[in-house]
Amino acid sequence: MKKLFILALIAIATGTSAFAAGTSANTKVNDQFAATFSKAKNVSWKTDARFEKVSFELGNEKVNAFYDTDGDLIGTSKNVAFDKLPKGAIETITTKYTFPEYQVKDCMEFTNATNEKNYYVSFDTTNETVVLEITKAGIVSVFDKAKK
């Protein structure tokens, strides 16, 4: 279930879609977001049956915050440069998932509500999309594979 939930977050975080500006219908989400991200700019909201996504700019970064239906923070995500991944992970990835067969599609950092960080890198090949999960310690595992 966790895998499906995080995969949905990744898809929504990296996908392009229009967002409605304004605030959440959930008062707890509004209050928590305002308290945690008081300096956020260009805020937009998207509500799903399972969670709410708030996209915004903080400093010079684009960030997404995810809240569950109870209004509790699930975590935040932001795009990161491939070279910002843990060094051991970069070595593993560049050895096993070589260019041009594997082309990096997205690279993001996900920080959960307890401040644990994982990274997710998606690659496209001619036949499939592969999503890797990388721990802060640099351990690389296949998170998901999907045929095109």
C-alpha positions in Angstrom: 0.0 0.0 0.0 2.9 2.4 0.9 4.5 1.7 -2.5 1.2 2.5 -4.3 0.7 5.6 -2.3 4.3 6.9 -2.9 4.0 6.0 -6.6 0.9 8.1 -6.9 2.7 11.0 -5.1 5.6 10.7 -7.6 3.3 10.6 -10.5 1.4 13.7 -9.3 4.5 15.5 -8.3 6.3 15.1 -11.6 3.2 15.3 -13.8 2.0 18.5 -15.4 -1.5 19.6 -14.8 -3.4 22.7 -13.9 -4.0 23.6 -10.3 -6.7 25.7 -8.8 -5.4 28.6 -6.7 -6.9 29.3 -3.3 -7.0 27.2 -0.2 -8.0 23.8 1.0 -11.5 23.0 2.1 -9.8 21.3 5.1 -9.1 23.9 7.8 -6.5 21.7 9.5 -4.5 21.5 6.2 -4.8 25.3 5.7 -3.6 26.0 9.3 -0.7 23.5 9.2 0.4 24.7 5.8 0.3 28.3 6.8 2.3 27.6 10.0 4.9 25.4 8.4 5.4 27.2 5.1 4.6 30.8 6.0 7.0 32.2 3.4 5.5 30.2 0.5 4.7 32.0 -2.7 2.6 31.1 -5.8 0.6 28.5 -3.8 -1.7 26.2 -5.7 -3.9 23.3 -4.4 -5.0 20.0 -5.8 -7.4 17.7 -3.9 -7.5 14.0 -4.5 -9.7 11.4 -2.7 -6.7 10.2 -0.7 -4.7 13.4 -0.1 -4.2 17.1 -0.9 -1.2 18.4 -2.7 0.0 22.0 -2.3 2.5 23.2 -4.8 4.4 26.4 -4.0 7.7 28.2 -4.2 9.9 28.5 -1.2 13.0 30.7 -1.8 14.0 29.7 -5.3 12.7 26.1 -5.1 9.5 24.6 -6.3 8.1 22.3 -3.6 5.1 20.1 -3.1 3.6 19.3 0.2 1.2 16.3 0.7 -1.4 16.1 3.4 -3.7 13.1 4.2 -7.5 13.4 4.5 -7.1 14.0 8.3 -5.0 17.1 7.5 -1.7 15.6 8.6 1.5 16.2 6.6 2.6 13.1 4.7 5.7 14.7 3.3 7.3 17.1 0.9 8.9 16.6 -2.5 11.2 18.7 -4.7 13.2 18.1 -7.8 16.9 17.6 -7.3 19.9 17.4 -9.7 21.1 13.9 -10.3 24.6 14.8 -9.0 23.0 15.7 -5.6 22.1 12.0 -5.0 24.3 10.1 -2.5 27.7 9.3 -4.2 27.3 5.5 -3.8 24.0 5.6 -5.5 25.3 7.6 -8.4 28.1 5.0 -8.9 25.5 2.1 -8.8 23.1 3.9 -11.1 25.6 5.0 -13.7 27.0 1.4 -13.8 23.7 -0.5 -14.0 21.4 2.0 -15.8 23.6 3.3 -18.6 22.9 6.0 -21.1 21.6 5.9 -23.9 19.4 2.9 -23.0 18.2 4.5 -19.8 17.4 8.2 -20.0 16.7 10.1 -16.7 13.2 11.4 -16.7 12.8 12.8 -13.2 14.9 13.0 -10.0 13.3 14.0 -6.8 13.8 14.1 -3.1 10.9 13.0 -0.8 11.0 13.9 2.9 8.4 12.3 5.0 6.7 13.8 8.0 9.3 12.3 10.4 12.1 14.0 8.3 13.4 10.9 6.7 14.7 11.4 3.1 14.5 9.1 0.1 15.2 9.9 -3.5 13.4 8.7 -6.5 14.8 8.6 -10.0 12.7 7.6 -13.0 14.2 6.4 -16.3 12.6 5.8 -19.6 13.7 3.1 -22.0 12.1 2.2 -25.3 9.9 -0.4 -23.6 9.5 0.7 -20.0 9.7 3.2 -17.2 11.8 2.3 -14.2 11.6 4.1 -10.9 14.5 3.7 -8.5 14.3 4.4 -4.7 17.5 5.6 -3.1 18.0 5.8 0.6 20.0 8.6 2.2 22.7 6.0 2.8 22.9 5.4 -1.0 21.2 2.0 -1.2 19.4 1.7 -4.6 16.4 -0.5 -5.2 13.8 -0.8 -7.9 10.7 0.9 -6.7 8.5 0.3 -9.8 8.7 -0.9 -13.4 6.0 -0.2 -15.9 5.8 -1.3 -19.5 5.0 1.4 -22.0 
